[in-house]
C-alpha cells in the first residue's frame, strides 16, 4: 500500500473520530498510526502535572480505570501565566512546521508533504510494543489496547529520527542561587512524552520506555533519538519563588542542527 494511500486512510479515520467524539471521549480500545517528521523547529510550552484523578480513587478503582485505558496522571497545557512551581513542566515540541506553514494546507500538520521517510525498524518495534508491551504495565500513566473491542479511535504516534546530542535549560533570572544564563538542566527531570514514550538510541536500538524521574543526564547518556514532545518536570521549588522567568532551552542534534526557544512563566508557591 502506498504512503499516500496510508495517509488517506488515516485522515478518514480522524474524520470519523471527530464526528463521534461525544460518544467516545475516553474509549476502551484503539488503533494507531505513526507520524515521522524531520527536526526543524523547537517550541516550548508551559504545562503542569495533574494527578487529581489518580489520588481521588481507591487502588481497586485505579486498576479498573487503567485496564480501560484511562490516563490518571496527566500533563496538561498551562492556560494561565502562573503555575505552582512544584507542578510545573516544560513541553519540548520538536517538529518540522509552524502554524503559519500549515494554515492553508487542506490536511494541516498531517499533510503528506510534512511527513518524512518512515524508519521501518523503529516502526516495527513500536508496533510490537503497542500490541503486547502494555499488557503488564502497572504505571499510573499506562494505557492498554483491547484486542476484543472495536477500534474506537486512532492514536497518532509521532516520532523523530535524529540523535539528541545535548540539552540545556536556562533562565533569565536568578534561580536556585544561580546567576541568569546558568545551566539549570539538573533541576529538571524526565516526565514522559505527550505522544511517544519509546526510547531508542542513535543506532535505533530499543531501550524501553522513558522512565518518570529519570535525570536529563541519564537520558542523554543513552544517546537517544529525539522524543517529539518531551516533558521536563521542575523537581524543586526555587527559593526565589514566586518569580517571573523566561526559560530558554537549547538542543543540539546530529548533523549540526541547533534548536532554541523561550517561554515565559510565573512560578508560584
N, C-alpha and C positions, 0 to 999 in steps of 0.2 A: 504494500500500500504506500502511495507517495506521501511525502511530508505534507504537501499542501492538502491532500485529502484527509490526513490525520487531523490537521488543524480545523478543517471544515466540520468534522465530526465533533471535535471538542467545543467549538463555538456554538454548534447546535445544542449540545448538552448544556452549555452555560445558559443559553436562552431558556431551555426547559427548566433549569434550576430557578432562574429569576421569576418565571411565571408561577412556580409552585412554592415560592419562599414562605408564604404564610402558612402553608400546610406542613412544612417540614423545616422549621428553623434549626433544630438540632437532630439530624437523622441518626438512625442506628446503624446504617451501613453506607458505604460509598465506594466509588471507583476513583482512579487517579490518573493524572496526565503530567508529563514532565515538561518543564519550560526552561530550556537552556538559553543563556544570554551572555554576551560579552560584558566585560567590566570597563565602563567608561565614565560613570558618574557615581559619586557618593553623596547621599542625602541623609542628614541627621534628623531624627525625630525624637521629641521628648515623650517619655512613656512612664508608666508606673505599674507596680505589681499589685494585682487584685486577688487576694486569697480569701475573700469573704465567703464565697460559696463553699470552699473546702472546709473551713473551720466551723461552719454553721451546721454541718451534717455529722451524723454518727459514723463510726467506722464501717458498719454494715451498709449504710446509705451511700457512703463514698464508693465502696466496692461495686455496688449495683450501678451507680451512675457511670463509673469508669468503664464497666463492661458494655454499657450502651453507647460509649463514645464521647461522653461529655468531658470537657476540659474544666477542671475545678480550680486550678490556679492559672491565671492568665496575665499576660502583659497587655495593657491597654494604652492606646494613644492618649496623652495628656491633652485635655480640652481647655485648660486654663494656663496662665503663665506662671502659676505657682504649684509646687508639688512637695509633699513631705519628703525630706532627704532620704529617710530610711526605705522608702518605696521607689525611689527614682531609678529609672533605666534610660539608657540611650539606645535607640534603634539605629543600626547602621545599614541603610539600604544601599546595596551596590547593584547598579543596573546599567542599561545602555540607552536610556531615553529620558527626556524631560517632559513635563506636562505640555509645554509648548509644541514639542515634536509630535505628540500623539493626538492633539485636539482635532485635527482634520482627518485622521485615519479612520476608516469605517469600522475597523475591529480594535481600535485603540491600541493598548500595550500588547495585545495578543495578535497583532498583525504579523504575518509570516516574515515580513521584511525585518522585523526586530528579533527574530529567532536565529540563534547561531547553530552551527552544525552539532547535532547530538553526539554525546560521548556514550557509545553503546555499552562500554564496560561499566561506567557509573550507573547508567540506567538499568542494566540487568541486575546489578547488586541492589539498588534501591527498590526495584520492583519485587525482588525476592524478600527483602526485609519488610516491605509493606504487606506482603501476603502472609508472612509467617513470623516475622520478628517481634511483633507487638503482642503476641498471644500470651506471653508470660510476663509482660511488663507490669510492675507494681507502682510505677511513678504516678504521682498525682496529676501530672501533665500528659499522661499517656492517652492514646486513642486506639480503638480497635476497629477492625473491619469485620462485619458479619458476613460469613460465607452464605448463610441461608436467606438473608433478607435481600430484597431487590435493591438495585442501585438507587440511592436517594439523591446524591449529588456528586459532583466531580471535585476532588481535592487537587488543586494545582500545586505541583511541587517544583518550585523554582530551583535552579542550581547554576553554579558558575564553574569555570574550568581553569582559572588562574590560581597560581600559588600565592598565598599571603606571606610576604617576606617580613613585614614589620607593621606594628600598630601602635599609635601613640595618642594619648588623650591629654589635653592641656586645658588650662583655664586662664582667663584674662585678669583674674583677681587672685588674691592670696587665699589658698585653701590648704587645710591641714598644716598650716605654718609654712607652706611652700610659696615662694615668690611667683608672681604672674609669669606664665610661659613655662613653668616647670613641668616635668613629666609626671602626670598623675595616674598613669596606667595601672600601677599597683594597687590603687584604691578601688578598682573595679574588678568584677568577676563575671564569668560567662553565665548567662541565664537562658540559654536556648536560642532559638531562631524562629521567626514568625512563620516561615514557610518550610524550612528544611533543617532538621537536626542531625542529618547524616554527617559524619566526619570522615573525610578522605584525606590522605596525604598527597603530596605532589606527584607521586607515582601512580595515583588512582587506587592505592591500596585502601580498603575499607577498614577503619579503625574502631567502628562502633558509633554510638550516638554522643552528641555533646552532653557533657555532664554539668548539671547545675552546680555552681560553686567552684568550677574549675578556674584556676587563675589564668590570666591572659598569657603569662609567661609559659605555663604548661601548654596552653593551646598553641602558641607559636612554636613551641619546641617540636610539635608533631609535623611541622612544615605543611600546614593544612591548605587544602583548596578553599578558596573564599566561600564563606557562607553568605547567602544572598541578603538576609535581613537579621543580622546578629543582634541579640540583646546583651547589653552590658549593664550590670546592676552595680550601683554605688554601694559599697559594703558597709560604710560607716557614715555617721552624721558628722559633717565638718564642724569643728568647734566654733568656726566663724558664723555658722548659720544663726538666724536667717540671712541669706545673702543672694544677690543677683549676680549671675555669672554668664559669660559666653564660654561654652565648651567647644574646643577645637579638636577635631580628630584628623589625623593624617594616617594614610595607609600606603604602603609600598607593595606593589605586586610584581610578579616576574615580568620580564620584558621591559623593565624600566617604567612601568605605569605608576604614577603618583596620583592619589586621590585625596581630597581635602574638603571639609565642610565645617560650618559653625552653626550652633544653635544657642538660643538664649533661654534661660530658665531662672526662676527664683526658688531656691531651696529653703523650705521652712522646717521647723522642728515639730 
